[in-house]
C-alpha cells in the first residue's frame, strides 16, 4: 500500500518557522526526485522546492533563502524547513515523487500551513 504521511503543518506567526515532513512507504524512494508543492486558495498548485535523487535542489524564487529541502533515504522521508514565514506562504503543502524534480507520479494528501498573527 502506497502511503505518503505528511506532518508538521499548522498555524505560525509571521517570521516564524515550521518543518514539514513526508514519510513514504510502499514505493521506491532513493532513486526518485522528491518535492514540495503548495496551493493557496483560488490559486494554482505551484512548485516550492525539489530535490533530485542525487541531492541537487531547486527552489521557487519566492522561497529562496528562506526554505530548505532535504531528504533522508534511509528513512524514506523528505523535509521542508521553512523560515521567516510570511502570510503569502499560507497554503496547503503537498509532497510529491517523480522521476525528475518537475515530474510527478505520486502526491501526498497535503498539510495546511497558515501564517497569521
N, C-alpha and C positions, 0 to 999 in steps of 0.2 A: 504494500500500500504506500503510495507516494504521499509524503507529508512535508509541508513547509510550516514550521512553527515559528511565528514571528512574535517578538516581545519587545518591551522597552518603551513603547509609545505612552503618551499621556499629556497632561497639562503642565506647561512650564512658562515661567515669566520671560519676557524679552531679555536677551542677554544670557539666558541660562543654557544648560547643556542637557542632552539626552544621548543615550547609546541604544541603538536598535540592534537586535539580534535576529537571525533567521537560521534555524537549525533544520537541516534537510535529511530526510530518511526515505528509503525505498527506491532511490535512483542514484545514479552516479553523481559525483561532485568534483573530484580532483581534476578531471580533465576538461571541465566546463568553465566558462566565464559566468560570473555571478554579478548581480547588480541590484540597485535600488531605484525604483521609480516613485513618483508621487502624483497624486491627483487632488487638486483643490476643487472646492465646489464650483460647478459651472465651467471648469477648465478641462483641457485635455490632459491625459496622463503624460508625464514628461520624465526623461531620464535624469536622475540626480547624480548617480555615481556608478561606475562599473569597474570590475577587476577581472583581468584575464586569468586563465589557468596558470600562467607564468608569473602573475603578480603585477603586471602593468595596470595602471589605473587611469581613469578618465572621469572628469567632473564637469557638471554644468557650470557655466560661468558664474551663475548666481550663488553658488556654494563654495567656489574655490577659496581656499584659505580658511574656511570655517568647518567643513565636513571632511572626514577621513574614512575611507572604506578599507576594510581589511578582511582576511579570511584565515580560517584555521582548518586545514584539510583533514587533520586527524579527528576533529570534532564535527566535520561537515557543517560548519557554521560560517556565515558571513556577517560582518558587523558594519554599522554605520555610526561613527562618533560624530555628533552634531554639537558644535559650539557656537557661541554668540548668536543664538537663535533669534529670529525676527518674526513678527506677526505674519509676514508673507510666506514663511516656511510652513504655515498651517496647512495640513493636507493629510490624506490617508497615504501612508508609505507602503509600497509593495516590494517584496523581494522577488527576484526572478532568476532563472537559469537559462543559459543559451550557449550555443557553440562559440559565438563571439559576444563582445560587450553589448552590441546593438541588436543581437538576435535573441529571440525568446521562445522557449518551448514549454516552460512551466512557470506559473505565477504562484506566489503566496496569497494568503487570504487578506492581507493588509492589516496595518496597525495605525490607528489615528494619532496624530500629533497636533496639539493645539498650543500656539504660542500667544499668550494673552496676559495682560496684567489685571 
